[in-house]
Every structure is written in structure tokens, then in C-alpha cells.
Amino acid sequence: MKRMRRVQGIRRNRSGGIEGLPLQLLILIVIAALGTSVIVGWMNDIETPKSIGDVTVDNDSLPLGSPDVSGNRMAKERFSVYVTDQDGNPLEGATVVITGLGANDGRGGTVYSTTDANGKAVFGTIYVKLSSPVGHIDINVSKAGYGENRDCRIAVIS
């Protein structure tokens, strides 16, 4: 009769199997399943990230007046910028900044506006320095928690 040897608390039988392994494996599977369900439940409570959706302008181009003494040209027309969120809803409180071609408010300041409840920002007096007949200004939109959007441009025509 052969004797069974103990190896660090695990007994081996004659066929080479280890007793207790199926129970340990079952416990491991239960713990893994519970852990996975906790993680999936936690992830379902995470909100979808918010982002700025479309940025559109009611004028595709902006005609300019004659240059003043300092070379600034004033836009002849008012225009509006419309901003939506990722779901297409109007985005209130977004900051819209006009850049490019030295765009300024006539006093050298930055040209900006904030969107209203309809996602609309209105711009009136804008001055630019245009050295060629055609150029463009950039529309930069940002809002805390939504990020930035720099995809919109307006053609400027002298």
C-alpha cells in the first residue's frame, strides 16, 4: 500500500488530481462575477461626456467697409452664431470668440459674446485688418464641461 504525501496542505491522490481545486475554482468564479457586476453597475452610473455639437453662422461671408486711418475695416453687417450640444439642443452660456485678421472691437479688445437660451450669440461691430481682397475669421466656442470647438470660419470680403 502506497502512502499519500502531504505537500503544503494539499493532498495528492494516486491519479495525480488535487483535492479541493474545484471548490477553490468555484469560489474564484463567484468572486470574479460579483466584482464584474459591481464594476458594470458603477459604469452605468457614469454620465456620457458632454460636448459642443454644431456651430453655425447665419452669414457665410462678411462684407467690409472702407479702411479707416489705422487700416481697420468695419463689418457692414451684424451676424449671429448658433451653438448646439452633442444632442442638437441649443447650448446656453457658451463663450464665442472671433479671431483672425486682427479682429477687434474697435478699441483693440477681443471680440466675444455669450450664447443665450436659444444658443445664439449676436455680433455687431467688428473691425479687421484685411490686406488682400478675401480672408477669413475663425469662430472659437468653449464652455466649461463641454470643451471647445474651432471648426467654424467666415469668409471676409473687402
C-alpha positions in Angstrom: 0.0 0.0 0.0 1.3 3.4 -1.0 1.4 6.2 1.3 0.0 9.6 0.4 2.3 12.5 0.8 1.2 15.9 2.0 2.6 18.8 0.1 2.0 22.1 1.8 -1.6 21.3 2.9 -2.7 19.9 -0.5 -3.1 16.1 -0.7 -2.5 14.3 -3.9 -4.3 11.2 -4.8 -3.0 8.3 -6.9 -4.2 9.6 -10.2 -2.4 12.9 -9.7 -5.5 15.1 -9.1 -5.5 17.8 -6.4 -8.4 17.7 -3.9 -10.1 20.9 -3.2 -9.3 22.6 -6.5 -12.9 22.5 -7.8 -14.1 24.3 -4.6 -11.3 27.0 -4.9 -12.2 27.5 -8.6 -15.9 27.9 -7.8 -15.1 30.5 -5.1 -12.8 32.4 -7.6 -15.6 32.4 -10.2 -18.1 33.7 -7.7 -15.8 36.5 -6.6 -15.0 37.4 -10.2 -18.7 37.5 -11.1 -19.5 39.7 -8.2 -16.6 42.1 -8.9 -17.7 42.3 -12.6 -21.3 43.1 -11.7 -20.1 45.8 -9.2 -17.9 47.4 -11.9 -20.6 47.3 -14.6 -23.1 48.8 -12.2 -20.7 51.6 -11.3 -20.0 52.3 -15.0 -23.8 52.6 -15.8 -23.9 55.5 -13.3 -21.3 57.4 -15.2 -22.7 60.2 -17.4 -22.0 60.4 -21.1 -19.4 63.2 -21.7 -20.9 66.4 -22.9 -19.5 68.2 -25.9 -20.2 71.1 -28.2 -22.2 69.9 -31.3 -22.7 72.2 -34.3 -21.5 75.8 -34.7 -23.3 77.6 -37.5 -23.4 81.2 -38.7 -26.3 82.9 -40.4 -23.9 84.6 -42.9 -21.4 82.6 -45.0 -19.5 85.8 -45.7 -19.0 89.2 -44.1 -18.7 92.3 -46.3 -16.4 95.0 -45.0 -16.4 98.8 -45.3 -13.6 101.1 -46.4 -10.4 101.1 -44.2 -10.1 103.8 -41.6 -6.9 105.7 -40.8 -5.3 102.8 -38.9 -6.2 100.2 -41.7 -9.1 98.7 -39.8 -12.2 97.8 -41.8 -15.6 97.5 -40.1 -18.0 94.7 -40.9 -21.1 96.1 -42.7 -23.5 93.6 -41.3 -24.4 92.0 -38.0 -24.3 88.3 -37.8 -25.3 85.5 -35.4 -23.6 82.3 -34.3 -25.7 79.4 -33.3 -24.3 76.7 -30.9 -25.8 73.3 -30.0 -24.7 70.5 -27.7 -23.9 66.9 -28.8 -27.7 66.1 -28.9 -28.6 69.1 -31.1 -30.1 71.2 -28.3 -29.3 74.9 -28.0 -26.3 75.5 -25.8 -26.8 78.4 -23.4 -23.8 80.1 -21.8 -21.1 79.2 -24.3 -18.4 81.8 -25.0 -18.0 82.6 -28.7 -14.7 84.3 -29.6 -13.9 85.8 -33.0 -10.2 85.5 -34.0 -8.1 86.0 -37.1 -7.2 89.0 -39.3 -6.6 91.1 -36.1 -10.3 91.0 -35.3 -11.1 93.6 -32.6 -14.0 95.6 -31.1 -12.8 99.0 -32.4 -10.9 99.7 -29.1 -8.4 96.9 -29.7 -10.2 94.4 -27.4 -11.2 90.8 -28.1 -14.5 90.3 -29.9 -16.6 87.8 -28.0 -20.2 87.1 -26.9 -22.1 84.6 -24.9 -24.9 82.4 -26.2 -28.4 82.9 -24.9 -31.1 80.3 -24.1 -31.6 79.7 -27.8 -27.8 79.0 -28.3 -27.5 82.3 -30.2 -24.6 84.8 -29.9 -25.0 88.1 -31.8 -22.1 90.2 -33.1 -22.4 93.8 -34.3 -19.3 96.0 -34.5 -16.2 94.0 -35.6 -13.1 95.5 -37.1 -10.5 93.5 -39.0 -7.3 94.3 -40.9 -7.5 92.8 -44.4 -4.5 93.1 -46.7 -6.0 91.0 -49.5 -9.5 91.1 -51.1 -10.5 87.9 -49.3 -9.7 86.4 -45.9 -11.4 84.5 -43.1 -12.1 84.9 -39.4 -12.4 81.9 -37.0 -15.2 81.2 -34.6 -14.0 79.6 -31.4 -16.6 78.3 -29.0 -16.0 77.0 -25.5 -17.9 76.1 -22.4 -16.8 74.5 -19.1 -17.7 70.8 -19.1 -18.3 70.8 -22.8 -14.8 71.5 -24.2 -14.0 73.6 -27.3 -15.0 73.8 -30.9 -12.8 75.6 -33.5 -14.4 74.2 -36.7 -16.2 77.3 -38.0 -14.9 80.0 -40.3 -16.5 83.0 -42.0 -15.2 84.5 -45.3 -14.3 88.2 -45.1 -14.6 90.1 -48.4 -13.4 93.7 -49.0 
